[in-house]
Amino acid sequence: MTNWESRFSDRAQLMRRSAIREILKLTAQPDVISFAGGLPAPEFFPVERIQEATETVLSERGREALQYSTTEGMPELRQYIANWMGAGEMSISPDNILITSGSQQALDLIAKVLLNDGDTVVVEEPTYLGMLTIWKPYGLHFDAVPTDRDGLIVEELEPLLQRNPKAMYSIPNFQNPQGVTLSHQRREQLVKLLVKYGVPFVEDDPYGEMRYEGEFVPSVLRMEAAYRGSTGIDGSVIYCGTFSKVLTPGLRIGWVAAPDALMEKLVQCKQASDLHTSTINQFVTYEMVRDEAFFRGHIQKLRQEYRARRDLMLKLIEENFPAEVTWTHPEGGLFLMVTLPTSLDAGELLKQAVEQKVAYVPCNDFFIQDGVRNTLRINFSNARPEMIEAGIVRLGNIFKEALVAAPVK
């Protein structure tokens, strides 16, 4: 018999299952109220519109939609994304857009193209677990920038950039897991540093359209280009986007926008990976988004529904969580992060929570530093209002009882 453990590559030895995906297995029972996954609400998926779009694609362009396609992706969809991202302020070429199988694949391709074993990458603290799952097997060193309610603290960044890291990664809008947004002022500071040091900056923006309050903040991509006096994608910013949150994650349509030299390597890498993203899924996605009345109306509906769920959750947290607990107030996105007193362990309390049929994600794996065990991420988009009401009350009771057993000193 083959000893497979001895045959694994060094990189494979560093791979781990996603902690979130493992928690979702525990919450698969229909009676568990799950705030764990970063899931859109399935009741708002445009099922009928997808069915109509699929029928239109198959009847009008079926042979194209069912055939192999170019690695770069459907030209019309790439042009749509280029126009959408430019928003009349940038002149983005579709040649700078690569369609990917979700933005998660975009992060994987970027890692394969840019990162070597032992490279240094700058991230915010805490950072997105999905990125860490992909990039950690490269044996990287992560330099973490602290964050607060306005996102990463840019004043702490320059000493790290002076060390010439290989890349920097961030979710500026409604960050996962905290839900915080990098302020306009800090983005201005950030782009100056990016131009000064030329470090590749990966701007991951899966939630940007899901804003519920506050003023729109331009992307780092757009602000960096404007600072250089450019209107194209020709700087140090690599932008990752997705339709998963504004249409449906099941279609797996994302994209990466990157400068020409990097795009060529990303295309080569994707060719070697999967040839191209599902052709029919691209066609169906384009058929929906090109209907501006539908697409904009659908996004507006999601904003209204998710804002109501966020507001309800924040209200219930205020009423039910003990005074020693704090939490973020996201202006958009899908998450908020709760910070417990350091006497409590969010991972241990999850066991009690699951017993009481409610679940969340402990955030210890989102942190670069070890020993942060008192934070948790709660998703507000997926649970219906009545589930939010019951689940937050249960969590409040769990936290109150835990504080009686382990009071703050």
C-alpha positions in Angstrom: 0.0 0.0 0.0 1.2 3.5 -0.8 2.0 5.7 2.1 0.3 8.8 0.8 1.4 11.0 3.7 5.0 10.6 2.7 4.2 11.5 -0.9 2.6 14.9 -0.2 4.4 18.0 -1.3 5.7 20.5 1.3 3.0 22.9 0.1 0.3 20.3 0.5 1.4 19.6 4.1 0.6 23.3 4.9 -2.9 23.1 3.5 -5.8 23.0 5.9 -9.6 22.8 5.5 -11.3 26.1 5.9 -12.4 26.5 9.6 -15.5 28.2 8.4 -16.5 25.4 6.1 -16.0 22.9 8.9 -18.2 25.0 11.2 -20.9 25.0 8.5 -21.0 21.3 8.6 -22.0 21.5 12.3 -24.8 23.9 11.4 -26.3 22.0 8.5 -29.3 20.9 10.6 -32.4 22.9 9.7 -33.0 23.9 13.4 -29.6 25.5 13.9 -29.6 29.3 13.5 -26.4 30.0 11.7 -24.6 33.3 11.7 -21.4 31.5 10.6 -21.2 31.5 6.8 -20.7 34.6 4.6 -23.8 33.7 2.7 -26.2 35.8 0.8 -29.9 35.2 1.5 -31.2 32.5 -0.9 -34.7 33.8 -0.8 -33.5 36.8 -2.7 -31.7 34.8 -5.5 -33.3 35.9 -8.8 -34.3 32.3 -9.7 -36.9 33.3 -12.3 -34.6 35.8 -14.0 -31.8 33.2 -14.1 -34.2 30.8 -15.7 -35.3 33.3 -18.3 -31.7 34.3 -19.0 -30.6 30.7 -19.4 -33.5 30.0 -21.8 -32.5 33.1 -23.8 -28.9 32.1 -24.0 -29.6 28.6 -25.0 -32.1 29.6 -27.7 -30.1 32.5 -29.2 -26.4 31.5 -28.5 -26.6 27.9 -27.3 -23.8 26.5 -29.4 -21.4 29.3 -28.3 -22.5 29.0 -24.6 -21.9 25.2 -24.5 -18.5 25.3 -26.3 -15.0 25.8 -25.0 -14.2 29.5 -24.7 -11.2 31.9 -24.5 -9.3 31.9 -21.2 -9.8 35.6 -20.7 -13.6 35.2 -20.7 -16.6 36.4 -22.6 -15.8 39.6 -24.4 -19.1 41.3 -23.7 -19.0 40.5 -20.0 -15.4 41.8 -19.8 -16.5 45.0 -21.5 -19.4 45.4 -19.1 -17.2 44.9 -16.1 -14.7 47.4 -17.5 -17.4 50.0 -17.9 -18.9 49.2 -14.5 -15.6 49.6 -12.8 -14.7 52.8 -14.7 -18.0 54.5 -13.8 -17.2 57.3 -16.2 -14.0 58.2 -14.3 -11.6 55.6 -15.6 -11.1 54.3 -19.1 -10.6 50.6 -18.4 -9.9 48.2 -21.2 -11.5 44.8 -21.3 -8.0 43.5 -22.0 -7.3 44.3 -18.3 -10.1 42.0 -17.1 -9.9 38.3 -16.6 -13.0 36.3 -15.7 -12.4 33.8 -12.9 -14.3 31.1 -11.1 -15.2 33.4 -8.2 -12.8 35.9 -6.8 -11.3 33.2 -4.7 -9.7 31.8 -7.9 -8.4 35.3 -8.6 -6.6 35.2 -5.3 -5.2 31.8 -6.1 -3.9 32.9 -9.5 -2.3 36.0 -8.0 -0.5 33.9 -5.5 0.8 31.5 -8.2 2.0 34.4 -10.3 3.6 36.7 -7.6 4.6 34.7 -4.6 7.6 32.6 -3.8 8.2 30.5 -0.7 9.3 32.8 2.1 8.1 36.0 0.7 6.7 38.7 2.9 3.1 39.9 2.5 1.5 42.9 4.3 -2.1 42.3 5.5 -4.5 44.0 7.9 -5.1 42.5 11.3 -7.4 40.6 11.3 -7.6 39.6 7.7 -9.7 37.4 5.4 -9.4 33.7 6.2 -10.0 32.6 2.7 -6.9 34.4 1.5 -4.8 32.9 4.3 -6.1 29.4 3.3 -4.7 30.0 -0.2 -1.5 31.9 0.6 -0.2 30.2 3.7 1.0 27.1 1.9 3.5 29.3 0.2 5.4 29.5 3.5 4.9 33.3 3.6 5.8 35.7 6.3 2.8 38.0 7.1 3.4 41.5 8.4 0.2 42.7 10.0 -1.1 46.3 10.2 -3.4 47.0 13.1 -7.0 48.3 12.4 -9.7 50.3 14.1 -13.2 51.5 13.2 -11.8 53.3 10.1 -9.9 50.3 8.7 -6.2 49.7 8.7 -4.1 52.3 10.5 -2.0 53.7 7.6 0.4 55.4 10.0 1.7 52.0 10.9 2.2 50.9 7.3 5.2 52.7 6.0 7.8 50.9 8.1 6.5 47.7 6.7 6.7 48.9 3.1 10.2 50.1 3.7 11.2 46.4 4.0 10.1 45.9 0.4 7.4 43.2 0.9 6.3 41.2 -2.2 2.7 42.3 -2.0 0.0 43.8 0.2 -3.6 42.5 0.6 -6.7 44.2 1.9 -10.5 44.3 1.8 -11.1 48.1 2.1 -14.9 47.9 1.9 -16.8 46.3 4.8 -13.9 44.1 5.6 -14.2 40.4 6.4 -14.3 39.7 9.4 -14.8 43.1 11.0 -17.2 44.9 8.6 -15.1 48.1 8.9 -14.4 50.4 5.9 -11.1 52.1 5.1 -11.9 55.8 5.3 -11.4 58.3 2.4 -8.6 60.1 4.3 -6.8 56.9 4.9 -7.2 55.8 1.3 -5.5 59.0 0.3 -2.6 58.2 2.6 -2.5 54.7 1.4 -2.3 55.5 -2.3 0.6 57.9 -1.7 2.5 55.1 0.0 1.7 52.6 -2.8 3.0 55.0 -5.5 6.1 55.8 -3.4 7.1 52.2 -2.8 5.5 50.4 -5.8 4.3 47.5 -3.8 1.6 45.4 -5.5 -1.7 46.0 -3.7 -4.4 43.4 -4.0 -7.8 45.2 -3.4 -10.4 42.5 -2.7 -13.8 44.0 -3.1 -16.6 41.4 -2.9 -19.0 43.6 -0.8 -18.5 47.0 -2.4 -22.1 47.3 -3.8 -23.6 46.4 -0.5 -23.5 49.8 1.2 -26.4 50.7 3.5 -25.3 54.0 5.0 -22.6 56.6 4.8 -21.0 58.1 1.7 -19.6 56.2 -1.2 -15.8 55.9 -1.1 -13.9 55.4 -4.3 -11.9 52.2 -4.8 -8.2 52.2 -4.0 -7.7 51.3 -7.7 -9.5 54.5 -8.8 -7.8 56.7 -6.2 -4.3 55.4 -6.9 -4.8 56.0 -10.7 -6.1 59.5 -10.0 -3.1 60.3 -7.8 -0.8 59.3 -10.6 -2.8 61.3 -13.1 -3.9 58.2 -14.9 -7.3 56.8 -16.0 -6.3 53.2 -16.7 -5.1 50.1 -14.9 -1.4 50.7 -15.1 -0.3 51.2 -11.5 0.4 48.9 -8.6 -3.2 47.9 -7.7 -4.8 44.6 -8.6 -8.6 44.6 -8.2 -10.6 41.4 -7.4 -14.4 41.5 -7.9 -17.3 39.1 -8.0 -21.0 38.7 -8.8 -21.5 36.2 -6.0 -22.9 38.8 -3.5 -25.1 40.7 -6.0 -26.5 37.8 -8.1 -25.7 34.3 -6.8 -22.6 32.5 -5.6 -23.6 29.4 -7.5 -22.7 30.8 -10.8 -19.1 31.3 -9.6 -18.4 34.4 -11.7 -15.7 36.7 -10.5 -12.9 38.7 -12.1 -9.5 40.2 -11.6 -8.4 43.6 -13.1 -4.7 44.0 -13.5 -2.0 45.8 -15.5 -1.0 44.4 -18.9 2.2 42.7 -17.8 0.6 40.9 -14.9 -2.5 40.1 -16.9 -0.5 38.0 -19.4 0.9 35.9 -16.6 -2.5 35.5 -14.9 -4.0 34.3 -18.2 -1.2 31.8 -18.7 -1.7 30.6 -15.1 -5.5 30.2 -15.6 -5.0 28.3 -18.9 -2.9 25.8 -16.9 -5.5 25.6 -14.1 -8.9 25.2 -15.8 -8.7 26.6 -19.4 -11.5 29.0 -18.7 -14.5 29.8 -16.4 -17.8 28.1 -17.3 -18.9 29.5 -20.6 -22.6 29.1 -20.1 -22.4 30.7 -16.6 -20.7 33.7 -18.2 -23.3 34.0 -20.8 -26.1 33.8 -18.3 -24.5 36.4 -16.0 -24.1 38.8 -18.9 -27.7 38.3 -20.0 -28.8 39.4 -16.6 -26.4 42.3 -15.9 -26.9 43.9 -19.3 -30.5 44.4 -18.3 -29.7 47.5 -16.3 -33.3 48.0 -14.9 -33.3 44.5 -13.5 -29.7 44.5 -12.2 -29.8 47.9 -10.5 -33.2 47.1 -9.1 -32.0 43.8 -7.7 -29.0 45.4 -6.0 -31.2 48.1 -4.5 -33.5 45.4 -3.1 -30.6 43.6 -1.5 -29.4 46.8 0.1 -32.8 47.4 1.6 -33.3 43.9 2.9 -29.7 43.5 4.3 -29.8 46.9 5.9 -33.0 45.9 7.7 -31.3 42.7 8.9 -28.2 44.6 10.0 -30.2 47.2 11.9 -32.3 44.5 13.6 -29.2 42.6 14.6 -27.4 45.7 16.0 -30.6 46.7 17.9 -30.8 43.2 19.5 -27.1 43.0 20.3 -27.5 46.4 22.1 -30.4 45.0 24.1 -29.1 41.5 24.9 -25.3 41.5 25.0 -23.6 42.2 28.3 -22.0 45.6 28.8 -18.5 44.1 28.8 -18.9 43.1 25.1 -18.2 45.4 22.2 -18.9 45.1 18.4 -18.4 46.9 15.1 -21.0 48.9 13.3 -20.6 48.1 9.6 -21.9 50.6 7.0 -22.4 47.7 4.6 -21.3 44.2 3.7 -22.4 41.0 5.4 -20.6 40.9 8.8 -19.9 42.4 12.1 -17.3 41.4 14.6 -17.9 41.0 18.3 -15.1 41.4 20.9 -15.6 39.6 24.2 -13.6 40.2 27.4 -10.2 38.5 27.3 -11.4 36.1 30.0 -13.7 34.4 27.5 -12.7 32.1 24.6 -15.0 32.4 21.6 -14.0 29.0 20.3 -15.0 27.3 23.6 -18.3 29.2 23.8 -19.1 28.1 20.3 -19.6 24.5 21.6 -22.2 25.8 24.0 -23.8 27.9 21.3 -24.1 24.9 18.9 -25.7 22.9 21.8 -28.3 25.7 22.0 -28.8 25.7 18.2 -27.0 28.9 17.2 -23.6 29.3 15.6 -21.0 31.9 14.6 -17.3 31.9 13.5 -14.5 32.4 16.1 -12.0 34.8 14.6 -8.8 33.4 16.0 -7.8 32.0 12.6 -8.3 35.5 11.0 -5.5 36.9 13.1 -1.8 36.7 12.2 -0.8 37.0 15.9 -1.4 34.0 18.1 -3.6 34.0 21.2 -6.5 36.2 20.1 -9.4 34.0 21.2 -12.0 36.5 22.3 -13.5 37.7 19.0 -16.2 36.2 16.7 -17.7 37.0 13.4 -21.5 37.2 12.9 -23.2 37.2 9.5 -26.5 39.2 9.3 -27.4 38.7 5.6 -28.4 35.0 5.6 -30.7 34.6 8.6 -34.3 35.7 8.4 -35.5 38.3 10.9 -37.2 35.9 13.2 -34.0 33.8 13.3 -31.9 36.9 14.1 -34.2 37.7 17.0 -34.0 34.2 18.5 -30.2 33.7 17.8 -29.0 37.0 19.3 -31.1 36.4 22.5 -29.5 33.0 22.8 -25.9 34.4 22.3 -26.6 37.1 24.8 -27.6 34.6 27.5 -24.5 32.4 26.7 -22.2 35.4 27.0 -23.8 36.6 30.3 -23.5 33.1 31.8 -19.9 32.8 30.7 -19.1 36.2 32.4 -20.5 35.0 35.6 -18.2 31.9 35.5 -15.2 33.9 34.3 -15.7 37.6 35.3 -13.6 40.4 34.0 -10.7 41.1 36.3 
